[in-house]
């Protein structure tokens, strides 16, 4: 099994809510952190985040979606612990 290690300022998340911006008025999504770049010290695996919907990077590989957000572009609204 391949291990994904987020690069630089990236955080890999599992989306708990995810809707197209065209389908909803929701502008903030809720996500669970599943991997963090070694450069990020204040967010941990298992944390819940509120992230801006426009800031979610979705990569599709092998029929699976991988979701990432950047820690430094104002994408994260709050950490829920």
N, C-alpha and C positions, 0 to 999 in steps of 0.2 A: 504494500500500500504506500502511496506517495504521501509524504508529509509536506504541507504547504506552510512556508514561513513568510509572513508578510514582510515586504521590503520597505526600508526607510521609515516613512511616517504612516504606514498603512496598518489598518486593523481589520482582520477578517471577522465577519459577523454572520450570524444566522438570523434572518429576518423573522420577527414575530408578527409584524404587520407589514404588508407590502401591497400597495395598490397603485395602479397607474395614476399619474397626475391628471389624466383626462377623465378618470372614472370617479374621482372623489375630490372633496375639498381638503382632505388631510394633507398637511404640508410637512408634518413630522412623523417619522416612523419609529417603532420600537424594535431594538435588536439586541441579541445576546452575543457577547464577545466570545469567539472560539479560538482565536489566535491573535497575538500581538507582536509587532516588530520588536526586536531587542532594544531598539532606540527609545521606545516609549516606556516611561516609568510610572505614570500615574493612572493607567488603565490596566486592569488585570483580566485574565481569562475568567469567565463566569459573570463579569459585570454586565448589567443591562444598561443600554444607552438609548437616549432619544436622539435621533439623527435627522437632519433635514433630508427630505425625500429627493431633492435634486442632487445630493452628494453621494448617492449610492452607486458604486461601480460594480456592474454585474459582468462576470466572465463566465462563458459557457465552455465547458470542456468535457468531452465524453458523455454528453447527455446530462450533465450536472451543472447547476449554477453555483458559482462562488461569489459571495458578496463582500465588498471591501468599502471602507470609508477612510478618509485621510484625517489624521489627528490635528493637522495644522491649518485647515482651510475654513474654519468656522462651521464645519459640518456637524459637530457634536454639540447638542444643546444642553445635555445633562447626563451625569452618571448616576445610576440607581443602584444603591448597595443595600 
